[in-house]
Amino acid sequence: MSDSEFQLCCDAALSDLNKSLLPAADEFGFDPDFQAGALTVEFEDPKEKFVVSPNTPVHQVWVSARVKSYKLDWVADRNAFVFAATSQTLKQLMADLLEQRIGEAVVL
């Protein structure tokens, strides 16, 4: 995968994730913000932030959340970035992280 192909896949995945987060954000009171190629999800009480960002040199999407880091690789046959340790797509991983933070199931 070239850097430009990675960037296209990454932009599409993060944009799609941001759109999926908006209904849940209204329901559960967090603030997603997609700017400059990175997506942040901020919580107020207690203050916490999740960051989803591309790492172009290694062609991965990195998620920093809940004092942990997750590195996802592009899997073409799933058309998604996937966390190898659990086989979760980016959306599935984020839904699980949000559920852990909020204490309720979050559907993305």
N, C-alpha and C positions, 0 to 999 in steps of 0.2 A: 504494500500500500504506500503510495506516495504521500508526502506531507499535505499536498492540496486535497487528495482524496480523504485523508484522515480529517482534515479541517472541515470538509463538507459533511462527513458523517457525524462529526462531533457537534457542529452547529445545529444540524437537524435533530440530533438526540437531545441536546440541552434545550432547544426551543420547544420540542415536543414535551419534555419533562416539565418545563415551566408552565406550559398551557395546561397540563394535567394537574399541576399543583394549585392552580388558581381557585377552583371550587373548594378544595380541601382547606385552603388558606382562609377563606371566608368562614367556613364551618368551625375550624379549630383555632383560629386567631394567630396565625404566623404570617410572615411577610416574605414571599419569594421575590427575588430581584435578579433579572438576567441582563447583565451589561458587560461589554467588552469581552465577550466570549466565555464568561464565567457566571455561574448561577449561585447565589447565596440564598439561604433560607434562615431568617432570623426569628427568634422567639423572645418574648419580653420577660415572662415571669416563670422561672428564673431565666436570666439573660443567657442565651446560647445561640450559636451560629453553626450551620452546616454550609460547607463550601464544595461545589462541584466544578472542577476546572479541567481543561485539557492539558496534557503534558505531551506536546508535539514531538520532542526528540525521541520519546519511547513509544509514541502512538498509543497512549493510554488516557483514560479519563480517571482522574483521582477524586475521591470523595473523602472529605475530612468531616467527621461527625462523631459525637459522643466520645471524645478523646481517643479516637482511633482513625486510621487511614485505610482506605480501600482502593485498590488499583484494578481497574477494569480494562479488559482488552476487547477489541472489535472481533466479533464472531460473525463472519459473512453469512453463514447458513441460517443464523438466527436474526440477521439484520439488526444487531444490537450490540451495545457494549455489555460485557458479561464479567461478573466477579467469579473467577475460576474456583475459589474455595467452596462456594455454595451453588454455583451455576445460576445465580440470580442475574437477571438483566438489571440495568440501571434503575428502571422504574420499580422493579420488585424490591431491590435493595433499599431504595429511598422510602418505599411504602413501609418496609419493616423498621427502618430507622425512625421514621415518623411515629409509627405505632409505639415503639419503645419510649420515645420522648413524650408522647401525648397520653398514652395509656389506653387508646382506643384504636380499633382497626381503621386504617386509612386506605381507601381505594383510589388508585391513580390510573 
